[in-house]
Amino acid sequence: MFLPLIRARRSIRRFTPQPVAPEAIARLAEAALRAPSSRGLNPWEFVFVEDAARLQRLAQAKPHGASFLAKAPLGVAVCADPQRCDVWVEDCAIAVTYIQLAAQAEGLGSCWIQIRRRQHAGGAPAADHVRTVLELPGHLEVEALIAIGHPAEHLPPHPPERLPRNRLHRDVYGTPLTVDLE
Ligand SMILES: Cc1cc2nc3c(=O)[nH]c(=O)nc-3n(C[C@H](O)[C@H](O)[C@H](O)COP(=O)(O)O)c2cc1C
């Protein structure tokens, strides 16, 4: 089941207005909490946002690559307390991936919106904008937002011949690992 799921996954940035069912949101939330984290410290916090006005404001977190969040029925902010874990970035990235794959399994589309190390239009950190909109406590950093909803666009899977198989090595760098890809 897993490979068909990831073969079909693409970043979806256009959504129908249909809300995401509460049962689906619950499963996405469970996926987030089941993500592995370094030493099991679970440094993350997840804010599930359905409020249209707040989604519109989040969509302005940075000038490029976030505007489509305004028309998504659901956004998830993935945040963490860096004091709780030195590798919180990795922990958050895994959690984002879990949420995105859970969304895919629900027939939903999603797209990662990078916030960490990105700037708001005025030059301040994009994370500060997200912190204000979501009333986050000051000690939380923001890794990413995820736009989620029922897809209003269909993107084909990446064809196997386009996968960068030259990045695969056997035993030592430079010796190709040859595999059949579907
Ligand atoms: C770490 C990371 C950050 C990303 N940031 C953004 C972003 O800010 N805005 C956006 O529209 N897409 C973003 N994406 C989505 C990528 O652009 C997308 O995954 C890539 O182009 C490959 O397309 P695919 O996901 O359809 O395979 C991000 C993806 C990753 C993994």
Ligand as a Chemical Component Dictionary entry (heavy atoms), coordinates in Angstrom:
data_LIG
# 
_chem_comp.id                   LIG 
_chem_comp.type                 NON-POLYMER 
_chem_comp.pdbx_formal_charge   0 
_chem_comp.three_letter_code    LIG 
# 
loop_
_chem_comp_atom.comp_id 
_chem_comp_atom.atom_id 
_chem_comp_atom.alt_atom_id 
_chem_comp_atom.type_symbol 
_chem_comp_atom.charge 
_chem_comp_atom.model_Cartn_x 
_chem_comp_atom.model_Cartn_y 
_chem_comp_atom.model_Cartn_z 
_chem_comp_atom.pdbx_ordinal 
LIG C1  C1  C 0 11.317 21.337 2.762  1  
LIG C2  C2  C 0 10.290 21.714 1.718  2  
LIG C3  C3  C 0 9.887  23.024 1.612  3  
LIG C4  C4  C 0 8.923  23.387 0.667  4  
LIG N1  N1  N 0 8.461  24.667 0.653  5  
LIG C5  C5  C 0 7.478  25.003 -0.200 6  
LIG C6  C6  C 0 6.917  26.311 -0.167 7  
LIG O1  O1  O 0 7.267  27.144 0.663  8  
LIG N2  N2  N 0 5.923  26.604 -1.062 9  
LIG C7  C7  C 0 5.491  25.685 -1.990 10 
LIG O2  O2  O 0 4.600  26.028 -2.773 11 
LIG N3  N3  N 0 6.003  24.430 -2.045 12 
LIG C8  C8  C 0 6.971  24.068 -1.175 13 
LIG N4  N4  N 0 7.464  22.784 -1.166 14 
LIG C9  C9  C 0 6.973  21.812 -2.149 15 
LIG C10 C10 C 0 8.028  21.542 -3.224 16 
LIG O3  O3  O 0 8.098  22.651 -4.091 17 
LIG C11 C11 C 0 7.649  20.243 -3.987 18 
LIG O4  O4  O 0 7.657  19.165 -3.082 19 
LIG C12 C12 C 0 8.632  19.968 -5.124 20 
LIG O5  O5  O 0 8.545  20.956 -6.136 21 
LIG C13 C13 C 0 8.381  18.602 -5.770 22 
LIG O6  O6  O 0 7.052  18.511 -6.254 23 
LIG P1  P1  P 0 6.081  17.338 -5.747 24 
LIG O7  O7  O 0 5.914  17.513 -4.247 25 
LIG O8  O8  O 0 4.794  17.542 -6.496 26 
LIG O9  O9  O 0 6.730  16.032 -6.049 27 
LIG C14 C14 C 0 8.397  22.401 -0.224 28 
LIG C15 C15 C 0 8.810  21.080 -0.098 29 
LIG C16 C16 C 0 9.734  20.733 0.867  30 
LIG C17 C17 C 0 10.122 19.268 1.025  31 
# 
loop_
_chem_comp_bond.comp_id 
_chem_comp_bond.atom_id_1 
_chem_comp_bond.atom_id_2 
_chem_comp_bond.value_order 
_chem_comp_bond.pdbx_ordinal 
LIG C1  C2  SING 1  
LIG C2  C3  SING 2  
LIG C2  C16 DOUB 3  
LIG C3  C4  DOUB 4  
LIG C4  N1  SING 5  
LIG C4  C14 SING 6  
LIG N1  C5  DOUB 7  
LIG C5  C6  SING 8  
LIG C5  C8  SING 9  
LIG C6  O1  DOUB 10 
LIG C6  N2  SING 11 
LIG N2  C7  SING 12 
LIG C7  O2  DOUB 13 
LIG C7  N3  SING 14 
LIG N3  C8  DOUB 15 
LIG C8  N4  SING 16 
LIG N4  C9  SING 17 
LIG N4  C14 SING 18 
LIG C9  C10 SING 19 
LIG C10 O3  SING 20 
LIG C10 C11 SING 21 
LIG C11 O4  SING 22 
LIG C11 C12 SING 23 
LIG C12 O5  SING 24 
LIG C12 C13 SING 25 
LIG C13 O6  SING 26 
LIG O6  P1  SING 27 
LIG P1  O7  DOUB 28 
LIG P1  O8  SING 29 
LIG P1  O9  SING 30 
LIG C14 C15 DOUB 31 
LIG C15 C16 SING 32 
LIG C16 C17 SING 33 
# 
